[in-house]
Amino acid sequence: MGAQILDSDYLAITGIVTVFYQFIFFVIAATLKIENVAEFAGTSNFVILAALTYFLNGTHGIRQLVLTLAVIVWGVRLGLFLFYRTWHWGADKRIEEKRNNLFKFAALWVLQGLWVWTVSLPITVVNGRFKNQSPHLRAHDFVGWLMWIIGMKIEVFGDQTKIFWQSLPTKGRWCDAGLWSWSRHPNYFGEILLWWGIFLAAMPELTGTQFAVIASPIFVTFMLLFVTGIPVLESTADQVHGSNAQYRLYKQNTSVLIPLPPALYGKLPRWCKTVFLLDFPFYSSGLRDEKQEQHDIYAPYV
């Protein structure tokens, strides 16, 4: 049986490690006036928590091992991708804008720490909880693992396509190649799917209040749908390309998140897109005179 540190589910120790880890990087970033360490601090923190909680518990089962490796693989892959992106195109503009305001910059690191600790909850509790009560794999495991694999592949392919697109002469135009022709944010769809998969695979180890770790995929979904993800990128794209009729046509016929064939998506009623496909009207609030612009488009979607 592994060591119990502060609490049996390792919630306190992971919270302390996360606060300390993010604070150290915040001090470095604020002192040296650099922001490109923020993304590394976030993704590497996930890897540290997953590995730490795994080795603190002396009892290791297949469910625990697979979920720990899933988080580590996700964190390392995303960290390397963000490092490559930052190296070639600079840090995230949203981070750069907050760098010169200490309070806004600090708030960003607080949010990042909350993101890391909350989203890590399933693997944290599974690694703390596992005492061989549920050694046998269940349908939840296989479905959850499958969701993680599909989500990971979608996220990786989406990111790779976007990176390749940035190197083409078409740079500066919105990306509509590969998965981006079926979804305006396929990488976010993959991200949401894989974290729901991790939660589902963790369920056999959970009892009572531990099911509160569902906060992990809910937090990911909420942030990407309503806060730092889609709303920001949609607004930016609308400002840059909003006057382009072809961009409006792309947006009108391409799902915002869940990949669907454009020919099918474009024919769906507005209420169906909002209720079932999460394409909320405020994602297009930055477009002016949208109805008039649509009247100017006569060519069918190809």
C-alpha positions in Angstrom: 0.0 0.0 0.0 1.3 3.4 -0.9 2.0 6.4 1.3 -0.8 8.6 2.4 0.2 12.3 2.3 -2.2 14.8 3.8 -5.2 12.9 2.4 -5.7 9.5 0.8 -6.7 10.9 -2.6 -3.6 13.1 -2.9 -5.8 16.2 -3.5 -3.8 18.3 -1.0 -0.3 17.3 -2.1 -1.1 17.9 -5.8 -2.6 21.3 -4.9 0.6 22.3 -3.0 2.9 21.1 -5.8 0.8 22.9 -8.4 0.8 26.2 -6.5 4.5 26.0 -5.8 5.4 25.0 -9.4 3.3 27.7 -11.0 4.5 30.4 -8.5 8.2 29.6 -9.4 7.5 30.0 -13.1 5.5 33.1 -12.5 8.4 34.7 -10.7 10.7 33.8 -13.5 8.4 35.1 -16.2 7.5 38.3 -14.4 11.2 39.1 -13.4 12.7 38.3 -16.9 9.6 39.7 -18.7 9.1 36.5 -20.7 5.9 34.8 -21.3 6.9 31.8 -23.4 7.5 29.7 -20.3 3.8 29.7 -19.4 2.7 27.0 -21.7 5.7 24.8 -20.6 4.8 25.3 -17.0 1.2 24.2 -17.7 1.8 21.0 -19.6 4.8 19.9 -17.6 2.8 20.4 -14.4 0.3 17.7 -15.6 3.1 15.3 -16.2 4.6 15.9 -12.8 1.3 15.4 -11.0 0.5 12.2 -12.9 4.0 10.7 -12.2 4.0 11.9 -8.6 0.7 10.4 -7.7 1.5 7.1 -9.5 4.7 6.5 -7.6 3.3 7.7 -4.2 0.9 4.8 -4.4 2.8 1.5 -4.0 -0.1 -0.5 -5.6 -0.1 -0.3 -9.4 -2.8 -1.8 -11.6 -3.5 -1.7 -15.3 -6.1 0.9 -15.0 -3.8 3.2 -13.0 -0.9 2.6 -15.4 -2.9 3.3 -18.6 -4.5 6.5 -17.3 -1.1 7.8 -15.9 0.6 7.1 -19.2 -2.4 8.7 -21.1 -1.9 12.0 -19.2 1.9 11.9 -19.5 1.8 11.2 -23.3 -0.8 14.0 -23.7 1.2 16.4 -21.7 4.6 15.7 -23.4 3.1 15.8 -26.9 1.2 19.1 -26.2 4.2 20.6 -24.5 6.5 19.8 -27.5 3.9 21.2 -30.0 3.5 24.4 -28.1 7.3 24.8 -27.8 7.6 24.3 -31.6 4.8 26.8 -32.2 6.3 29.4 -29.9 9.8 28.9 -31.3 8.6 29.6 -34.9 5.8 32.1 -34.4 6.3 33.5 -30.9 4.2 33.3 -27.7 0.5 33.3 -27.5 -0.8 36.9 -28.1 -3.2 36.5 -25.3 -0.3 35.9 -22.9 1.8 38.8 -24.4 -1.0 41.2 -23.8 -1.1 40.5 -20.1 2.6 40.5 -19.5 3.0 44.2 -18.8 0.2 44.2 -16.2 1.4 42.4 -13.1 -2.1 41.7 -11.7 -3.4 40.4 -15.0 -0.3 38.4 -15.5 -0.6 36.9 -12.0 -4.3 36.1 -12.7 -3.3 34.2 -15.8 -1.0 32.0 -13.7 -3.7 31.4 -11.0 -6.1 30.3 -13.7 -3.4 28.0 -15.2 -2.8 26.4 -11.8 -6.5 25.9 -11.3 -6.7 24.4 -14.8 -3.9 21.9 -14.1 -5.2 20.8 -10.7 -8.8 20.5 -11.7 -8.3 18.8 -15.0 -5.8 16.3 -13.3 -8.4 15.3 -10.8 -9.4 11.9 -12.4 -5.8 10.6 -12.5 -5.0 12.1 -9.1 -7.9 10.3 -7.4 -7.5 7.1 -9.3 -3.8 6.9 -8.3 -4.7 7.7 -4.7 -7.8 5.5 -4.6 -6.4 2.4 -6.2 -6.0 -0.4 -3.6 -7.1 -3.3 -5.7 -10.8 -2.9 -5.0 -11.6 -2.9 -8.7 -8.8 -4.8 -10.3 -10.8 -6.1 -13.2 -11.3 -4.0 -16.3 -14.8 -3.0 -17.3 -16.6 -1.6 -20.3 -15.9 1.9 -18.9 -12.2 1.3 -19.3 -12.3 0.3 -23.0 -14.7 2.9 -24.0 -12.8 5.6 -22.2 -9.5 4.5 -23.7 -11.0 4.5 -27.1 -12.3 8.0 -26.6 -8.9 9.1 -25.5 -7.2 7.5 -28.6 -9.7 9.1 -31.0 -9.5 12.4 -29.2 -5.7 12.3 -29.2 -5.5 11.5 -32.9 -7.9 14.3 -33.8 -6.0 16.8 -31.7 -2.6 15.7 -33.2 -3.8 15.7 -36.8 -5.5 19.0 -36.3 -2.4 20.6 -34.8 -0.1 19.1 -37.5 -2.4 20.4 -40.3 -2.4 23.9 -38.8 1.4 23.9 -38.5 1.7 22.8 -42.1 -0.8 25.3 -43.2 1.2 28.1 -41.6 4.2 27.2 -43.8 2.3 27.5 -47.0 2.0 30.6 -49.2 -1.6 30.8 -48.1 -0.4 31.9 -44.6 -2.7 34.6 -43.3 -5.8 32.8 -44.7 -8.0 30.8 -42.4 -7.2 27.1 -42.3 -9.8 24.9 -44.1 -7.7 21.8 -44.9 -8.0 18.3 -43.6 -10.1 18.1 -40.4 -10.4 21.9 -40.5 -12.8 21.5 -43.5 -15.2 19.6 -41.2 -14.7 21.6 -38.0 -13.5 25.1 -37.3 -11.7 23.8 -34.1 -11.0 20.1 -34.5 -8.1 20.2 -32.0 -10.5 21.5 -29.3 -12.9 18.7 -30.1 -10.1 16.2 -29.7 -9.1 17.8 -26.4 -12.6 17.7 -25.0 -13.2 14.1 -26.1 -9.9 12.7 -24.6 -10.6 14.2 -21.2 -14.1 12.8 -21.1 -12.5 9.5 -22.0 -10.1 9.7 -19.1 -13.0 10.5 -16.7 -15.0 7.6 -18.1 -12.1 5.2 -17.7 -11.6 6.4 -14.1 -15.2 5.8 -13.1 -14.8 2.2 -11.8 -12.4 3.4 -9.1 -14.7 6.2 -7.9 -17.2 6.1 -5.1 -19.5 8.7 -3.5 -18.1 12.2 -3.5 -15.2 11.1 -5.7 -17.5 11.4 -8.7 -16.9 15.1 -8.3 -13.8 14.6 -10.4 -16.2 15.0 -13.4 -15.2 18.7 -12.8 -12.2 17.8 -15.0 -13.9 17.3 -18.4 -16.5 19.9 -17.5 -13.8 22.5 -16.8 -12.1 21.7 -20.1 -15.4 21.9 -22.0 -16.5 25.1 -20.3 -13.2 26.9 -20.8 -12.9 26.0 -24.5 -16.5 26.7 -25.3 -17.0 29.9 -23.3 -13.8 31.5 -22.1 -10.3 31.1 -23.5 -10.9 28.9 -26.5 -13.4 29.2 -29.2 -14.9 32.7 -28.4 -11.5 34.3 -28.5 -10.4 32.6 -31.7 -13.7 33.1 -33.5 -13.7 36.8 -32.6 -10.1 37.2 -33.9 -10.9 35.4 -37.1 -14.0 37.5 -37.6 -12.1 40.7 -37.2 -9.4 39.6 -39.7 -11.5 37.8 -42.3 -15.1 39.0 -41.6 -15.3 41.1 -44.8 -14.3 38.1 -46.9 -17.4 36.4 -48.4 -15.6 33.1 -48.8 -14.7 33.1 -45.1 -18.4 33.7 -44.3 -19.3 30.8 -46.5 -16.8 28.6 -44.7 -18.1 29.6 -41.3 -21.7 29.1 -42.4 -21.1 25.6 -43.7 -18.5 24.3 -41.2 -19.3 23.0 -37.7 -17.7 25.0 -35.0 -16.5 22.0 -33.0 -18.0 18.5 -33.7 -16.7 17.4 -37.2 -19.4 17.0 -39.8 -19.4 17.0 -43.6 -20.0 20.6 -44.7 -22.8 19.6 -47.1 -24.7 18.1 -44.2 -23.9 20.8 -41.6 -24.8 23.7 -44.0 -28.4 22.3 -44.4 -29.1 22.0 -40.6 -31.5 24.5 -39.0 -30.0 27.1 -36.7 -31.6 25.6 -33.6 -30.1 22.2 -34.3 -26.6 23.6 -34.7 -27.0 25.4 -31.3 -28.6 22.7 -29.3 -26.8 19.6 -30.6 -23.6 20.8 -32.1 -22.8 23.7 -29.6 -22.5 26.3 -32.4 -23.8 29.2 -30.4 -24.9 32.4 -32.1 -22.5 34.6 -30.1 -19.6 32.9 -31.9 -20.6 35.1 -34.9 -21.4 38.3 -33.0 -18.3 39.9 -34.5 -19.7 39.6 -38.0 -21.6 42.7 -39.1 -24.3 42.7 -41.7 -24.0 38.9 -41.9 -27.4 38.4 -43.5 -26.7 41.0 -46.2 -23.3 39.3 -46.9 -24.9 35.9 -47.2 -27.3 37.3 -49.9 -24.1 38.2 -51.9 -23.0 34.5 -52.0 -24.6 32.7 -54.9 -22.2 29.8 -55.5 -23.1 26.5 -53.8 -20.7 25.1 -51.2 -18.1 22.8 -52.9 
